Amino acid sequence: MWLTIIREFFVDLSKQKLRSSLTIVAIAWGTLSVVLLLAFGRGLGNSMMEGMLGGGDQIVMIFGGQTSMAYEGHAEGRLIRFTEEDVEMINRAVPGIAYSSPQYGRGGARLQSHLTTTNTYMEGVNPDFEVMRTMYPAAGGRFLNQRDVEEMRRVLFLGDEIAERLFGDEDPVGKEVLLDGTPFTIVGVMKPKMQTSMNFGPDSRRAIIPYSTFSNIYGHRNIGSILIRPADPSLQPQIIDGIRSLMASKYAFNPADEQALPMWDFIEQEKMNRTVNTGLEIFLFTVGFFTLMIAGVGVANIMFVIVKERTREIGLKLAVGARKVHIITQFMFESLFISLLGGFIGLAISTAIVQGVLALNMTEGPGEFLGKPEISVIAVAVTITVLVLIGLLAGIFPAIKASRVDPVESLRYE
């Protein structure tokens, strides 16, 4: 039975070469649109997420602000400023914190190598900063360690861009630079990374030293901010509430006063980004889906033409005992075959395009924010499912019409 159906299908295709070819091309184009839109959409979404995580991975930055409410006899407008001891107190009193670091900051810090002089934003932090800000060292170097902090060492970790500016093609690790006139030894250079969330410029242009060294040299009494990362992102709300309550108690401000303790919440930002990315993928799939549906109309059209041109043949089959289910199965198979053939052609072409883009490295350098296109298994599975549905819907009505042909009347059909 199936061999007969397949043979008759190819006979029909040969009789309708132009219509069949155009229909298959339309299905292939629709599939190509869906797969490429989803692939480049996912690549863009991943790139946006990578860029955000480049500024901070599941962290919360806490700043000292200015009170906006009077509280327990204190007037509004008081400045809230943190100390290194606040970080230690938070770690002791608030459970669930995996990483934390004080942050000192200094704009316009002067760096001088044997080749050139430049200015940058410089920070004093502890070793946890590496993980929280994804500032991982390139091969041959390291980030700050605990001994650097304890011994107030004059060691420096550089962003990749400023390292190149200071030393060109030379390896900076182990070399000495002057930081605001004080000699520092470079212990590492950051691996290049994408970063879209930042303050005071990207990390690639940043200089990092131990916070203890920073406070010793510059004599700062107050830190600029506190950086924390929960052991589990789900702990974030209770950790924030705990910190807000603790600091409100120490500095005598209303815990509900958000301006007294402003926060930059990367965890919430990540959730929002994932929601936006999901919405983008749904939108792009919807656009491609309607393109496929238009192609499905072409499949239905050619099936109606085939039924009309084979009315006499269908009547003869019914007259000699063919069952209606056989007629329906034949035309449903033909419709599905056209849809899937066009779909697999479109899928093959789109896969080749994506692999070509990746091979040409068109998403690096200036085009890095376009992302790396990615054809996901889910996208392929959903596309094939849609193709099957199109084949079934485009074939079912012509198939039912064919099964209802009156054998006697069909013999008179020319």
Secondary structure, DSSP 4 states (H G I P E B T S, - for coil): -HHHHHHHHHHHHHHTHHHHHHHHHHHHHHHHHHHHHHHHHHHHHHHHHHHHHTT-SS-EEEE--B--S-BTTBPTT-B--B-HHHHHHHHHHSTTEEEEEEEEEEEEEEEE-SS-EEEEEEEEE-TTHHHHTT-PBPTT-----HHHHHTT--EEEE-HHHHHHHHTTS--TT-EEEETTEEEEEEEEBPP------SSS-GGGEEEEEHHHHHHHH---SBSEEEEEESSGGGHHHHHHHHHHHHHHHHT--TT-GGGS-EEEHHHHHHHHHHHHHHHHHHHHHHHHHHHHHHHHHHHHHHHHHHHHTHHHHHHHHHTT--HHHHHHHHHHHHHHHHHHHHHHHHHHHHHHHHHHHHTTTTSGGGGGG------HHHHHHHHHHHHHHHHHHHHHHHHHHHT--HHHHTT--
